[in-house]
Amino acid sequence: MVTVSAPNDKLQGFINFACSQLDCREIQPGGSCYEPNTLQNHASYTLDAYYRKNGVCNPDIGTPTITDPSYGNCRYP
């Protein structure tokens, strides 16, 4: 789990980078984590997935937390 805290251009850049290596269908239209459709929300999901896969959290984008950010039908990896 991560807390996202970066400017929008950095968030979008990270989403683009991470989604070139991850399955990001859940934050695409129709995906269970698409809504709310915000950069902050999508970056949080992506950073969490990237962290779980690679064991690395980009400190320029966010920081690990112990709180599960899953909500509704959206389950973080």
C-alpha positions in Angstrom: 0.0 0.0 0.0 1.3 3.5 -0.8 0.4 7.1 -0.3 0.8 9.1 -3.5 2.3 12.6 -3.2 3.6 14.1 -6.4 2.7 16.7 -9.1 0.3 15.5 -11.8 3.0 15.3 -14.5 5.2 13.0 -12.4 2.1 10.8 -11.6 1.2 10.5 -15.3 4.9 9.7 -16.2 5.0 7.0 -13.5 1.7 5.5 -14.6 3.0 5.3 -18.2 6.3 3.8 -17.1 4.8 1.2 -14.8 2.0 0.2 -17.1 4.6 -0.6 -19.8 5.7 -3.4 -17.3 2.5 -4.2 -15.5 -1.1 -5.3 -16.3 -3.0 -2.0 -15.8 -6.4 -3.2 -17.0 -8.0 -2.5 -13.6 -7.4 1.3 -14.0 -8.6 1.4 -17.7 -12.2 2.2 -18.6 -14.4 -0.7 -17.4 -11.8 -1.9 -14.9 -12.7 -2.3 -11.3 -10.4 0.5 -10.2 -11.1 3.0 -13.0 -13.5 5.0 -10.8 -12.9 7.5 -9.5 -11.1 8.4 -12.6 -8.3 10.6 -11.1 -4.5 10.6 -11.6 -4.1 10.3 -7.8 -6.2 7.2 -7.7 -4.7 5.5 -10.7 -1.2 6.4 -9.6 -1.9 4.9 -6.2 -3.0 1.6 -7.7 -0.1 1.5 -10.1 2.5 2.4 -7.5 1.1 -0.3 -5.2 1.2 -2.9 -8.0 4.7 -1.9 -9.0 5.9 -2.0 -5.4 4.5 -5.5 -4.9 6.0 -6.8 -8.1 9.5 -5.2 -7.8 9.9 -4.5 -4.1 10.7 -0.9 -4.9 8.7 2.2 -4.1 9.6 5.4 -6.1 10.0 8.0 -3.2 9.4 10.8 -5.7 5.9 9.5 -6.3 4.7 8.1 -2.9 5.6 6.2 0.2 4.5 2.7 1.6 1.8 2.7 4.2 0.1 -0.1 6.2 -3.4 0.9 5.2 -5.1 -1.1 2.5 -6.5 1.4 0.0 -8.9 -1.1 -1.6 -12.5 0.1 -1.9 -15.7 -1.3 -3.3 -14.9 -3.8 -6.1 -11.4 -2.4 -6.5 -8.9 -4.7 -4.9 -5.3 -3.6 -4.9 -2.9 -6.3 -5.9 
